[in-house]
């Protein structure tokens, strides 16, 4: 393969026109869209419009501009991207807060089971929360290898909490078979979809998933600190209560009643006032997704991952760099992670050369593959810079 071959891949790419939807700084190869997606023009327009509405409508915005309904409206809009149905997804709070709520919900549903299963290598917030929630509820934390879950999940387990795609390695789990195995043992599964939403096709309902949460500022491009989402299967919603019984999850918030009465359905998982400006930005970000066929995005993402791995194998041989993401695209999310003892210095030098990856301690350089705006030629150029730098380390 040559650089021209990569240019030819771009010329044939059906998603190539979407790049024009984004406001990307010139001269930068941005491979960090899995940490913070870029701003689309639609987001800027929505933010300006939301500011105008705030200025002009003031308090009337809550009732007349759809601010109250934003968490459910955006939840329904996001739901198809993760295979959920209407009324099953809420956009609210942060992933961390939503995971906290859903862990508690899972324990409410399995009061007599004493264990929570997690993966030792999961994202820190997930591990911190599980340890804390389990300790407060007098449950034990068990570590299991998610690829051999059958051994770790038995009649003692209340919930298995897992990231569908591992943030560090990009390893993707088989959601359907893991959910089925957990259900077989009577356990629930809480999926963290931070590196899945907008990155890989997800079919929560098709997997009979119970609970899920994730963020919208990575592959979905909702903006820094964009509101997160949570999913509770419709069949579970009315059987549980939010551990944060705020007034926005009340059946009638503006009755200012003394007693808490949960709203019916997904709205009971709201806590407090939604961040309307963040919601407006996310609404703009999802407009771009309206034009995206997730299967086509996945095809491009897989092709990009395969090409990066092939280029690194061919061109960086003998430099001490190692591909740690699964080579089987069926087991890989939308990133390629490379291991090198000087990964931090390498990331710094890549950034100085206009190639922005992510560094994950101690030794991982992560290339986020974002098919809406990354070109194949960018990947060629990025690996070229990588190989040059590796030679000089
Ligand atoms: C990014 C990420 C989070 C982030 O949680 P916030 O509450 O949005 O900071 C959580 N879990 C995983 C797996 C992530 O990748």
Boltz pocket constraint, residues with backbone or C-beta under 6 A from the ligand:
constraints:
  - pocket:
      binder: B
      contacts: [[A, 94], [A, 95], [A, 96], [A, 97], [A, 123], [A, 125], [A, 126], [A, 163], [A, 165], [A, 167], [A, 192], [A, 194], [A, 195], [A, 215], [A, 228]]
      max_distance: 6.0
